Amino acid sequence: RLLAHKSLLLLLHMHSFWILLVCATTFFNNSSTLYAHLTMRFVVVVVVVVCSKLMFNFALNLKLAGFIFSQMAMAAERYRASASLGVYENSSSSSGHLLNAAHVSMALLVSFVHLGVTGFDSTPVPHCTLVRFTGDRLIFAMVFFLFLCELATIVTFVRLFVRNIRLKDNCEAGLTLTERYQLAENIRMLKILLPI
């Protein structure tokens, strides 16, 4: 059992949900693609309607954006924990609910923008995982934005880890027992979160 603050546990549970969605939909997509190619008798079988591909892409974008934004929410929660050492342990889990709502909203926004850019075309296209749509530049900008979000999350985790280690090494004697406990918890949690 993981001992952590209620806010972080809420965020970790939601992150686990996104991981489960990534694994399940990847398995489903690969299985259906394999089945389509193994049972193909005519070329028509590998032609799909863009609209059905769009719904899959919406789910794909939602889970990937949710995965990335949940990590950003955990970074924000850890930043808050590091900034308020003395009082954080007694704080409520409302920030976890707020961060969960914010990152799910951002994931939905990114997914709906992608869906709006690609449109609802019913033109048959070759069955493949990469289908070229209109709005390529905006989609590239969205992917670049998600990449920058992921990079900012990694940098935040590393900087918080280094900052907490330095604080522990330099100022531990001047901290209260509660602050030392929270500092040790921050370091322990950041060691867990860094590989994620």
N, C-alpha and C positions, 0 to 999 in steps of 0.2 A: 504494500500500500504506500502510495506517494504522499508524504506529508508536505503540504504546501498551503498557501493562503487560498481562501475560497475563490477569489477573483482569478487567480492563476489556474486553479482547477477547472473552473468554468471554461476558460480559454483553451486549456489543454484538451478538454472533452470535445469542444467544437473542432479543434484541430484534428483530433482523432476521427471525427465524423468526416471531415474533408478527405483524409487519407483513405478511409474506407470507401468513399465515393470514387476516388481516383482508381483504386484497385479494382473495384467491382465494374466500373464502366470500361476500364481498359481491358479487363478479361472479356466482357460482353462484346466489345468492338472487335477484338482480335478473333474471338470465336466466330462471330457472324461473318467476318471477312474471310476467315479460313473456310468456313462452310460454303460461302458463295463461290469461292474459287475452286474448291474441290468438287462441287456439284454442278459446275458450269458446263452446259452442253451447247449453249448458243451464246453468241456475243451479247445478245440482248440482256442476259442475266447480269452482266457487269455494268449495265447502265442504270443509274438510279436517278430519282428526282431530287433536284437541289433542295427542295423544301424539307424532305426527310433528312437530308444531310445537315440542314440548318438546325433542326431541332437537336440533333446529336451534337453539333458544334456549340449550341447554347448550353447544353449540359456540360460539355467539355470546358467551355470558358468559365462557367459558374464554379465548377469544382477547382479549377486551377487558380482563378482569382480568389476564391475563398481560402484556398491553401496559403497563398501569398499574403493576403490581407490578415489572416489569422495570426501569422507570424509577426506581422507589424503590430497587431494588437497586443501580443505577448511582449514585444519589445517596449511598447508604451507602458504596459503594466509593470515591467521590471524597472523602467526608468522612474516611474512613480514610487516604487518600493525603495529604490536607491536614494531618491531625493528626500524621502520622509522616513528616515530610519527609526526614530523614536516612537512614532505613532502609527506606523503602517500596519503592524500586526493586529491592532485592535480595530482597524477600519472595516467597514462592511463590504459585502460582495457586490454592491451596486455598481462599482466601476467595472467589474467583470461583465455584468449584464449590459452596461452601456457600450463597452468595447466590442462585445459580441454583436450587438445590434448595429454598431457602426461598420464593422468589417463585413457583415452579411449584406448590409445596404450597399456598400461599395462593390462587393462582388456582383450583386444583382445589377447595379448600374453599369458596370463594365460589360456584363453579359448582354444586357438589353441594348447598349450602344453598338456592340458588335452585331447583334441580330438586326438592328435598324440599318446599319451600314451595308450589310450583305443582302438585305432585302428578302422577299418571298417570291423567288422566281421558280417556276415549275418546269424549267427547261431540263431535259435529260442530259446528264453528264456522265463521263466514265467513272466507274466506281474506283475511288482511291481515297487515301486519307487526306490528300492535299488537293483541294478544289479551288481554282482561282475565281475570286468574286470581284465585283466592283468595290471600290473603296479600299484598295490595297494600301494606300499611303496612311489612311487613318488606322487601319488594322496594324500596320507596322508601328505607328506611333503608340498604339495601345500596348502592343507587346513590349516596346521599349520602355514605356511607363511602368509596366509590371516588372521588368528587369531592374529598373532603377529602384522600385519599392523593395524588391528582394535584396538588392545590394545595400540599401539604407538599413534594412533590418539586420543584416550581417554586421555591418559597421557599428550599429548601435549596440548589439550584443557584445562585440569585442571591446568596444570602448567602455561599456558598463562593467565588464569583467575586469579589465585592467584598472579602472578607477576604484572598484571595490577592493581589489587586491592591494593597491597602494594605500587606500584608506585604512585597511586592516594592518598593514605593516607599519605605517607612520603614526597613526592616531589611536590605536586600540586602547592605550592606557587612559586616554581622556574621555572615552565613551562610557555611557551607562551600560548596565547589564542588558537591558532591552535593545539598545542600539547595537551592541556587540552580537547579540543573538540574531538580529535582523541582518546585520552585515554578513554573518556566517551563512544565513539562509540565502541571501542574495547570491553569494559566491557559489553555493551548492546548486541552486536552481539555474544559474547561468552556465555552469558546467554541464547540466543536463540539456539545456536549450540550445547551446552552441552547435552541437552536431545535427540538430533538426534542420 
